[in-house]
Amino acid sequence: MQKLALLFLLLCPASVEAQQRSRVILAVFAHPDDETTVSPVLARYAREGAKVYLAIATKGEKGANQHAGIPAGDPLAKVRKEEIACACKQLGIEPPILFELNDGELGAITNPLGQNIQAVADNVEKLIAKLNPQVVITWGPEGGYGHPDHRLVSDAVTQVVQSLAGSVKLVYPGLTAEQLKTASSIWPDGIHWHSTDASYLTVRVPFTPKDQAAFHSGLECHKSQFTADQMQKVEKALDAAREGVVAFRPWFGNWKANDLLQ
């Protein structure tokens, strides 16, 4: 009996460690700063001991803004790489995984045809095989406000997940029309954020004030994209719209939950 008890004690830490390794979330987005759509949830699970990874498809090198004074191209790509690393650190998640594809060119007609979007799919497939995530998060098919890179990343991630026989849960974040009324003040002119009906947003993940503060700190890393005033407006509007919960639409199945890793 003593030998069996000793064996049990020796195996228990390994078993617990294996369970912790299985708590893995992979988020895949198009640009540095896209993670802000779900960052309170990323911060929550990292705080609770899960491994949380963020993959970014493009360099974001075309997102130049006058206030930052950084020219588009390599100089901006370098800054945005530093900004997303800063954001991941503030959220408490793993360092970013960068595919470093060209901004705005995922849907380009190239030779061979579709090689850019296929590069996203190939990278995601490799990451899923390597990291074995329980849950993958990405843009919904609407791409938030319809950005082509957002939509195409969603397509590529969905393509990979649908080939895996249900072994990975895929979710898309969404905001209802009512929430968008609250958050409408933060969208620049010409941007129309697309709503998701509440009946589809069946996975509702709460987060704490500490996770909300991490979202603020992560957003504030993206100085090339937002002025200090814009950051405060985004924080205030999204805090009010979310009310302590990020809602997700499951890609497949009738999944209702308040925990991504249940």
Buried (B, 14 or more C-beta within 10 A) or exposed (E): EEEEEEEEEEEEEEEEEEEEEEBBBBBBBBBBBBBBBBBBBBBBBBBEEBBBBBBBBBBBBBBBBEEBEBEBEEEBBEBBBBBBBBBBBBBBBBEBBBBEBBBBBBBEEEEEEBEBBBBBBBBBBEBBEEBBBBBBBBBBEBBBEEBEBBBBBBBBBBBBBEEEEEEBBBBBBBBBEEBBEBBEEBBEEEEEBBBBEBEBBBBBBBBEEEBBBBBBBBBBBBBBBBEEEBBBBBBBBBBEBBEEEBBBBBBEEEBEBEEBBE
